[in-house]
């Protein structure tokens, strides 16, 4: 069931970033994300859809325990995207400004998968299980 | 569509932890998660289902850019769980060993929601939009 404004997934990740407004634009360009919800009140809070899934993002607020990867110099969760054509999706993300961490390759564990880091420090894997 | 071993969500978060084996047990007890996939090869890699959603976890490997919250002293994504009875789900998580960050309350933005941190340093919000 695709993510919609009315139907919430049981679980959705909520990414902390610096400059949430730019991050929304990046995720639209790089991942084809669409906005399900957005408020701009000093900082941005947005709920974005990608395929059948959704995620949230907002500007970091360390005082509430919400740290951006730029603040912590690393990330504690990466995001895994599974699509039919991971090569095309990966190329799109890199063209939009993602930096390759691991190139798209067939792995010994029977996935074709690559990994990039976005301009906000979050890591994304794009792949699919091999038949 | 519920998450199944055969059907991958477009997007799933992948949490890095110290002691993946204990983390799997915690998420089963605290969140009612079920195992869709698991390998133990020195470290644990697991794909877990919760409601219609899924997430991955593994032992951290900083050399690959996968940091646990304990290593970075904070987390860069939190996980948002939406269920019909957030109070019961929150109580279960706390009883299993989660620590309250923000108690379950009705918020001005029209959600009933609370937040806890798990023994591995990941933050979880459990809530639902108010009618």
Interface residues (C-beta under 8 A of the other chain):
Chain A: X1 X8 X9 X10 X11 X12 X13 X14 X15 X16 X50 X51 X52 X53 X54 X55 X56 X62 X65 X66 X67 X68 X69 X71 X72 X73 X74 X75 X76 X77 X78 X79 X80 X81 X82 X83 X101 X117 X121 X122 X123 X125 X128 X129
Chain B: X1 X8 X9 X10 X11 X12 X13 X14 X15 X16 X50 X51 X52 X53 X54 X55 X56 X62 X65 X66 X67 X68 X69 X71 X72 X73 X74 X75 X76 X77 X78 X79 X80 X81 X82 X83 X101 X117 X121 X122 X123 X125 X128 X129
